[in-house]
Amino acid sequence: MNTNQVVELIKNAKKSFFVGALDDAKISNIEEMLNVKLPDSYKWFLREYGTGGVIGVEIFGGGLREIPTCVRETVDWRGYGLPEEFVVIENYGAGVYCLDTSRIVNGECPVVDWEQGEGVGAQEYDDFLSFLIERFSNS
């Protein structure tokens, strides 16, 4: 797992905002609340940054409230038909980017885009770090 590129993108961003970094117990609580196993790279993000992002990109994760932002968003979207194994990590308006936790291999899973009524779209990233690098590079 190469996190250095993500760290550099955040350092060099014109503006970034992160709050609510989580410890391992809170990360385990997220897994229990959503009944999923989270990928290692996303757990790293939760420990280091919590929730937030750079200009134009907000990644859901921890936060300052009792219910983490990723849990709140995932539960809300499940009400619109989001598959139980998906975890919402970003809302882009028409839909959401999600971790597909049903496809974890070697501690990582793909990130897919999902829209109500459409299901999984064509956009897919191999893993969370690839997703972050592209989203933060293009912001």
N, C-alpha and C positions, 0 to 999 in steps of 0.2 A: 504494500500500500504506500503510494507516494503522495504525501500530503504537502510537500514543500511548494509545489506549484500553486495550490490553493492558498496557502499562507502568503505567498508573494503577491498573488492577485488581490487579496484583501488588503495587504500593506500598501500596495500601489494604487488602490481605488481612490478616486477623487473624494468619495464619501462612502462610509460604511457604518453600520449600526448593528450591534449584537448585544443581547442580554440573556440572562437566565441560563448560564452554563449549568449542566447537570452532573451529579455524581452517579456512580454505578447503581446505587440503590434506586434512584429516580428513573434511570434508564430501564432497569428491570421492571419498575412499575408501569412504564409505558408499554413494554412487551406484554405484561399481564393484562392491562386495561384493554389492549387491542387484540389480544390473543394471537400474537405474531412473534417471530424471532427477527430482530433487526440486524441488518448487515454491519460488519465491523467498521466500515468507513463512515457510515451514518452515526454510529456510536461515538467515533472519534469527534465528529462535528458537534454532537450534543455535549460532549465533555469540554471541548475547547471553546465553543461559541454559543451554544444554546439555541437561540433563534435569531434571525435577522438576515442581513445581507449587504449588498452593495447597491448603488443607485439602480433602481428599476427591477431588482430581483430580491424578493423576500423568501427565505427558506424557513419553513415551519420546523420547530423543534421543541425547545424548552419554553422559556418565557418567564414572566414574573408572577403569573397567576398559579393557583393550585393545580388546575388542569393544563398540562402542556399544550402548546398551540397545535402540534401535530395530532394529538389525540382529539382535541376539539374539532379540528377541520375534518379529520377522518370520520369521526362519528357523524358529523353533519352530512358529509357526502355519502355515507352509507345509506342515509335516508333517501337518497336519489338513485340508489342502485349500485353504488360502488362495491366491487367485490370485497369480501371480508379479508382477503389476503393482501389487499393494497393498503399502503400508508401514504396519506397525502403529505407532500413536502413543499409544494408550491401551487398556488392558485393563479392561473393566467387569464382569468375572465370567463372564457367559454368552457373551460375545463380545468383539470388539475394534473400536475405531474405527481406520480406515485412510485414508491418502492414496490415492486412485485415480489413480496416475501415468499411466495410459493415456489420461486425459482432460485433460492439461495444455493450457491455452489462455492465451496472454499471460502465461506464467510461473506460472500458478496452476491448481490442480485441486481437485475436490470431496473432501470427507471423507465416507466412508460407514461404516455399521456392518455388521459381518459376523459371522455365527455359524456354527460347524461344523454341517453338515447342513441349514442353512437358507439359507446364502448371504447376499447383500446384503439388508439389511432396509429398512424404510421411511425411517429416519432418514438424512437427507443434509444436509450443509452446503455452501454454494457454494465456500468456500475455507477454508484453515487458520485465518486470523485470525477469521473468523466463528465457527468452531468454538471457538477459544480464548475469545473474548469470551463466548459463551453458557455454556461449561463453567465458566469462572472466575467469571462473574456468579452462577451458580446454586449455587456451592459454599459 
